[in-house]
Amino acid sequence: MTLEAFFQMIEAAAVVIAVGFAIVQVRQHERRQARESAMELLHSFQTPDFARALTLVYAMPDGLSKAQIEQRLGDDLHLVYAMTTTWESVGVLVFRREISLNLVDDFFSGPVTISWRRLRGYFMAERAEQQRETIGEWFEWLADRLADRESDEPPIPAHVAHRNWAVK
């Protein structure tokens, strides 16, 4: 083997090692970003106003009209509206793959799907009144995606699905 061939072999090995290192770094960065997104998502929902909005929505029956929802919520409508704009934002982030649907499913599948089911009439009427189909579009999209996941199999609660989980 000539000296030139030896150096070419070293150069090729260095390139392979550098590419391998870059792949590992990118994967670590993606995991770190996913973890940070999860923490940010969690913190954004841990407010008294958000909890109040969710409680108000959970207490509502399905199928109310926009007027009935406005009457029922009264001065608290703004809390629920803020919650729905949060779901709207989460829908955009999932669509753009900034956060994963799995993450949202684990954290909020119930709250999102219940919120949409209870508030659907409000958004349909608001769209008609404003002549704007995009009102609540990402909230609806997110609820639909979560419902799609549950259409084949009902959701299994974490305490059941992961009952055998152990610290390693």
C-alpha positions as CSV (number, residue, x, y, z in Angstrom):
1,M,0.0,0.0,0.0
2,T,1.3,3.4,-1.0
3,L,1.5,6.3,1.4
4,E,-1.1,8.1,-0.7
5,A,-3.6,5.3,-0.4
6,F,-3.0,5.0,3.3
7,F,-3.8,8.7,3.7
8,Q,-6.9,8.4,1.5
9,M,-8.0,5.5,3.7
10,I,-7.5,7.6,6.9
11,E,-9.4,10.5,5.2
12,A,-12.3,8.3,4.3
13,A,-12.4,6.9,7.9
14,A,-12.4,10.4,9.3
15,V,-15.3,11.4,7.1
16,V,-17.3,8.3,8.1
17,I,-16.6,9.0,11.8
18,A,-17.5,12.7,11.4
19,V,-20.8,11.8,9.7
20,G,-21.5,9.2,12.4
21,F,-20.8,11.8,15.1
22,A,-23.0,14.4,13.3
23,I,-25.9,11.9,13.2
24,V,-25.5,11.2,17.0
25,Q,-25.5,14.9,17.7
26,V,-28.6,15.6,15.6
27,R,-30.4,12.8,17.4
28,Q,-29.4,14.1,20.8
29,H,-30.5,17.6,19.8
30,E,-33.9,16.2,18.6
31,R,-34.4,14.4,21.9
32,R,-33.4,17.5,23.9
33,Q,-35.8,19.6,21.8
34,A,-38.6,17.1,22.3
35,R,-38.0,17.1,26.1
36,E,-37.9,20.9,26.2
37,S,-41.1,21.1,24.2
38,A,-42.8,18.7,26.5
39,M,-41.8,20.7,29.6
40,E,-42.9,24.0,27.9
41,L,-46.2,22.4,26.9
42,L,-46.8,21.1,30.5
43,H,-46.0,24.5,32.1
44,S,-48.3,26.4,29.7
45,F,-51.3,24.4,31.0
46,Q,-50.5,24.6,34.7
47,T,-52.4,27.9,35.5
48,P,-55.5,28.5,37.6
49,D,-57.3,30.1,34.6
50,F,-56.6,27.2,32.4
51,A,-57.8,24.7,35.0
52,R,-60.9,26.9,35.6
53,A,-61.7,26.9,31.8
54,L,-61.3,23.1,31.6
55,T,-63.6,22.7,34.6
56,L,-66.2,24.9,33.0
57,V,-66.1,23.0,29.7
58,Y,-66.2,19.6,31.5
59,A,-69.4,20.7,33.3
60,M,-71.1,21.6,30.1
61,P,-73.4,19.1,28.3
62,D,-72.7,18.2,24.6
63,G,-74.7,19.9,21.9
64,L,-75.2,23.4,23.2
65,S,-75.6,26.3,20.8
66,K,-73.3,29.3,20.7
67,A,-76.0,31.4,22.6
68,Q,-76.4,28.7,25.2
69,I,-72.6,28.4,25.7
70,E,-72.3,32.2,26.0
71,Q,-75.1,32.3,28.5
72,R,-73.8,29.4,30.5
73,L,-70.2,30.8,30.7
74,G,-71.1,34.4,31.1
75,D,-68.1,36.4,32.3
76,D,-65.9,33.3,32.1
77,L,-66.3,32.9,28.3
78,H,-62.9,34.6,27.9
79,L,-61.2,31.8,30.0
80,V,-62.7,29.1,27.7
81,Y,-61.8,31.1,24.6
82,A,-58.2,31.4,25.8
83,M,-58.1,27.7,26.4
84,T,-59.4,27.0,22.9
85,T,-56.7,29.3,21.4
86,T,-54.2,27.2,23.3
87,W,-55.6,24.1,21.6
88,E,-55.5,26.0,18.3
89,S,-51.8,26.7,18.9
90,V,-51.0,23.1,19.8
91,G,-52.7,22.0,16.6
92,V,-50.4,24.2,14.5
93,L,-47.3,23.0,16.4
94,V,-48.3,19.3,15.8
95,F,-49.0,20.0,12.1
96,R,-45.6,21.6,11.7
97,R,-44.0,18.8,13.6
98,E,-42.7,21.1,16.3
99,I,-44.2,18.8,18.9
100,S,-45.4,15.2,18.3
101,L,-49.0,14.1,18.2
102,N,-47.9,11.3,20.6
103,L,-46.9,13.8,23.1
104,V,-50.2,15.7,22.9
105,D,-52.1,12.5,23.0
106,D,-50.3,11.5,26.2
107,F,-50.8,14.8,27.9
108,F,-54.1,16.1,26.6
109,S,-56.1,13.7,24.4
110,G,-59.1,13.7,26.8
111,P,-59.2,17.5,27.4
112,V,-58.9,18.3,23.6
113,T,-61.5,15.9,22.4
114,I,-63.9,16.7,25.2
115,S,-63.4,20.4,24.6
116,W,-64.1,20.1,20.9
117,R,-67.2,18.0,21.5
118,R,-68.6,20.4,23.9
119,L,-67.7,23.6,22.0
120,R,-68.2,22.5,18.4
121,G,-71.5,24.3,18.1
122,Y,-69.9,27.5,19.3
123,F,-67.3,27.3,16.6
124,M,-69.6,26.3,13.8
125,A,-71.9,29.3,14.6
126,E,-68.9,31.6,14.9
127,R,-67.6,30.5,11.5
128,A,-71.1,31.2,10.0
129,E,-71.5,34.6,11.7
130,Q,-68.0,35.7,10.7
131,Q,-68.0,34.1,7.3
132,R,-64.7,32.6,8.1
133,E,-64.1,28.9,8.0
134,T,-60.7,29.2,9.6
135,I,-61.9,30.1,13.1
136,G,-60.9,27.3,15.4
137,E,-59.6,25.3,12.4
138,W,-56.5,23.9,14.1
139,F,-58.4,23.1,17.3
140,E,-60.8,21.1,15.2
141,W,-57.9,19.5,13.2
142,L,-56.2,18.5,16.4
143,A,-59.4,17.0,17.9
144,D,-59.9,15.1,14.6
145,R,-56.4,13.7,14.7
146,L,-56.8,12.5,18.3
147,A,-60.2,11.0,17.5
148,D,-58.7,9.2,14.5
149,R,-56.2,7.6,16.8
150,E,-59.0,6.4,19.1
151,S,-61.3,5.2,16.3
152,D,-59.4,1.9,15.9
153,E,-58.9,1.2,19.6
154,P,-60.3,3.0,22.6
155,P,-57.8,4.8,24.6
156,I,-56.1,2.8,27.3
157,P,-55.4,4.7,30.5
158,A,-51.7,4.9,31.4
159,H,-52.3,3.2,34.8
160,V,-53.6,0.2,32.9
161,A,-51.3,0.3,29.8
162,H,-48.1,0.7,31.8
163,R,-48.9,-1.1,35.0
164,N,-45.8,-3.3,34.6
165,W,-43.5,-0.3,34.1
166,A,-40.4,-0.3,36.3
167,V,-37.4,1.9,36.9
168,K,-34.4,0.3,35.3
